[in-house]
Amino acid sequence: MLSLHPDSRCAAVTGVAAEAVRPGPGRLSLRYIVTGAPGGLVVPAPAAPDRADGLWRHTCFEAFVRPAAGEGYCELNFAPSTQWAAYRFDGYRQGMAPVQGIDPPRIQMRRTGDGFEIEAALALDKAPGLPPAAPWRLGLSAVIEEAGGGVSYWALAHPPGKADFHHADGFALRLPGIGT
């Protein structure tokens, strides 16, 4: 389960669950489940599954992926619209650049009776600095926009202070390496 940041409020959501699986070397499958009152949320309309910047300004789901050792990491953004983004950082908020050479993720959004689910699957075997078979550490997070304009921040772990998904304390999920 992702937890709501202590400085955030979100009346329309009762919970956000997330799971991550490595189905093979360099592969990552993610699932986010939002429950609550979906009519109280701003959910981006379906769009072409293109790369787009600024997805985090509205409802979107994120995964921060780094090797078990090292400072560099990738930030992955998935919107309910099926738009996506992938960035590489050399260190904490340093050296940001778009990740090139990866195929677009497969993103699916499904509405449920009490919310919606987002699934994203992608190959990261060509992402620089992310060894495909090595153990990974992940930070899973969500930005949820309410119809009234409020934005809330959800994550596996929150460091002290303002919401910061890039902080090392947020990389709370450890995924073991995969044999090749």
C-alpha positions as CSV (number, residue, x, y, z in Angstrom):
1,M,0.0,0.0,0.0
2,L,1.1,3.5,-0.7
3,S,0.7,6.0,2.1
4,L,-0.6,9.5,1.8
5,H,2.0,12.2,2.5
6,P,1.3,13.8,5.9
7,D,0.9,17.2,4.3
8,S,-1.5,16.0,1.7
9,R,-5.3,15.7,1.8
10,C,-7.5,13.6,-0.5
11,A,-11.1,13.1,0.3
12,A,-11.9,11.2,-2.9
13,V,-9.3,8.3,-2.4
14,T,-9.5,5.7,0.4
15,G,-6.3,3.9,-0.8
16,V,-3.7,3.4,-3.4
17,A,-2.1,-0.1,-3.7
18,A,0.9,-0.8,-5.9
19,E,2.8,-3.9,-7.0
20,A,5.9,-4.5,-9.0
21,V,7.2,-7.7,-10.7
22,R,10.3,-8.4,-12.8
23,P,9.1,-11.0,-15.3
24,G,12.6,-11.3,-16.8
25,P,15.9,-9.5,-17.0
26,G,15.4,-5.8,-17.8
27,R,11.6,-6.2,-17.6
28,L,9.3,-4.4,-15.2
29,S,5.5,-4.8,-14.7
30,L,3.6,-2.4,-12.5
31,R,0.1,-2.3,-11.2
32,Y,-1.6,0.6,-9.3
33,I,-5.1,0.3,-7.8
34,V,-6.9,3.4,-6.7
35,T,-10.0,3.0,-4.5
36,G,-12.5,5.6,-3.3
37,A,-14.9,7.9,-5.1
38,P,-13.6,8.0,-8.7
39,G,-16.1,10.8,-9.6
40,G,-14.1,13.1,-7.3
41,L,-10.9,12.7,-9.2
42,V,-9.4,14.2,-12.3
43,V,-8.4,11.3,-14.6
44,P,-6.7,12.3,-17.8
45,A,-8.7,11.3,-20.9
46,P,-7.4,8.6,-23.2
47,A,-4.7,9.9,-25.6
48,A,-2.1,8.5,-28.0
49,P,0.4,6.5,-26.0
50,D,3.2,9.0,-26.6
51,R,6.0,10.3,-24.6
52,A,5.0,13.5,-22.7
53,D,6.6,15.8,-20.1
54,G,4.9,17.2,-17.1
55,L,2.6,14.2,-16.4
56,W,3.3,14.6,-12.7
57,R,1.2,17.8,-12.7
58,H,-2.0,15.7,-12.9
59,T,-3.0,12.2,-11.9
60,C,-0.1,10.0,-12.8
61,F,1.8,7.0,-11.4
62,E,5.5,6.8,-11.0
63,A,8.3,4.3,-10.5
64,F,11.8,5.3,-9.5
65,V,14.3,2.5,-10.3
66,R,17.9,2.2,-9.4
67,P,20.4,-0.6,-9.1
68,A,20.9,-1.9,-5.6
69,A,24.3,-0.1,-5.5
70,G,24.9,3.3,-7.1
71,E,23.4,6.8,-7.1
72,G,21.9,6.9,-10.6
73,Y,18.3,6.1,-11.2
74,C,15.4,6.2,-13.7
75,E,12.1,8.0,-13.2
76,L,9.2,6.5,-15.0
77,N,5.8,8.2,-15.3
78,F,2.5,6.6,-16.5
79,A,-0.7,8.5,-17.0
80,P,-4.2,7.0,-17.2
81,S,-4.3,8.6,-20.7
82,T,-1.5,6.1,-21.7
83,Q,1.0,8.9,-22.1
84,W,4.4,8.2,-20.5
85,A,7.8,9.5,-19.7
86,A,11.2,8.1,-18.8
87,Y,14.1,10.1,-17.4
88,R,17.6,9.2,-16.2
89,F,19.4,10.9,-13.3
90,D,23.1,10.6,-12.4
91,G,22.3,11.3,-8.8
92,Y,19.7,12.9,-6.5
93,R,17.9,15.3,-8.9
94,Q,21.2,15.7,-10.9
95,G,21.9,15.2,-14.6
96,M,18.3,14.7,-15.7
97,A,18.0,13.5,-19.3
98,P,15.3,11.6,-21.2
99,V,16.0,7.8,-21.4
100,Q,16.5,7.0,-25.1
101,G,16.3,3.7,-26.9
102,I,13.6,2.0,-24.9
103,D,10.3,0.9,-26.4
104,P,7.1,2.6,-25.2
105,P,5.5,0.9,-22.3
106,R,2.3,-1.0,-22.6
107,I,-0.2,0.9,-20.4
108,Q,-3.7,-0.2,-19.7
109,M,-6.3,1.7,-17.6
110,R,-9.5,0.0,-16.3
111,R,-12.3,1.6,-14.3
112,T,-13.6,-0.5,-11.4
113,G,-16.7,-0.1,-9.3
114,D,-14.9,1.9,-6.7
115,G,-11.9,3.4,-8.6
116,F,-9.5,2.4,-11.3
117,E,-6.4,0.4,-12.1
118,I,-3.4,1.2,-14.1
119,E,-1.0,-1.5,-15.4
120,A,2.3,-0.7,-17.1
121,A,4.8,-3.1,-18.6
122,L,8.1,-2.1,-20.1
123,A,11.6,-3.3,-21.0
124,L,14.4,-1.4,-19.3
125,D,17.2,-3.6,-20.6
126,K,18.5,-0.6,-22.7
127,A,18.2,2.0,-19.9
128,P,21.6,3.3,-19.1
129,G,23.0,2.5,-15.7
130,L,20.3,-0.1,-14.9
131,P,21.9,-3.6,-15.2
132,P,19.1,-5.8,-16.5
133,A,19.8,-8.8,-14.3
134,A,21.1,-7.1,-11.1
135,P,19.0,-6.4,-8.0
136,W,16.9,-3.2,-8.2
137,R,15.5,-0.8,-5.7
138,L,12.2,0.9,-6.4
139,G,10.2,3.9,-5.2
140,L,6.6,3.5,-6.2
141,S,4.4,6.6,-6.0
142,A,1.3,8.4,-7.3
143,V,0.1,11.9,-7.8
144,I,-3.7,12.1,-7.5
145,E,-5.6,15.2,-8.6
146,E,-9.1,15.9,-7.2
147,A,-11.9,17.5,-9.0
148,G,-11.7,20.5,-6.7
149,G,-8.1,21.2,-7.7
150,G,-6.2,19.6,-4.8
151,V,-3.3,17.3,-5.5
152,S,-2.1,14.6,-3.1
153,Y,1.1,12.6,-3.0
154,W,1.3,8.9,-2.3
155,A,4.4,6.7,-1.9
156,L,5.7,3.5,-0.4
157,A,7.8,5.6,1.9
158,H,8.1,9.3,2.5
159,P,11.3,11.0,3.8
160,P,10.8,13.8,6.4
161,G,9.7,17.1,5.0
162,K,7.8,17.9,1.9
163,A,6.9,15.2,-0.6
164,D,10.0,14.1,-2.5
165,F,9.8,11.0,-4.6
166,H,13.5,11.3,-5.7
167,H,14.8,11.0,-2.1
168,A,16.8,7.8,-1.4
169,D,14.5,6.9,1.5
170,G,11.7,6.5,-1.0
171,F,13.4,3.6,-2.8
172,A,11.8,1.2,-0.3
173,L,11.1,-1.9,-2.5
174,R,13.9,-4.3,-3.2
175,L,13.5,-6.6,-6.2
176,P,16.0,-9.4,-6.4
177,G,18.3,-9.9,-9.4
178,I,17.2,-12.2,-12.3
179,G,19.3,-15.0,-13.7
180,T,20.1,-14.7,-17.4
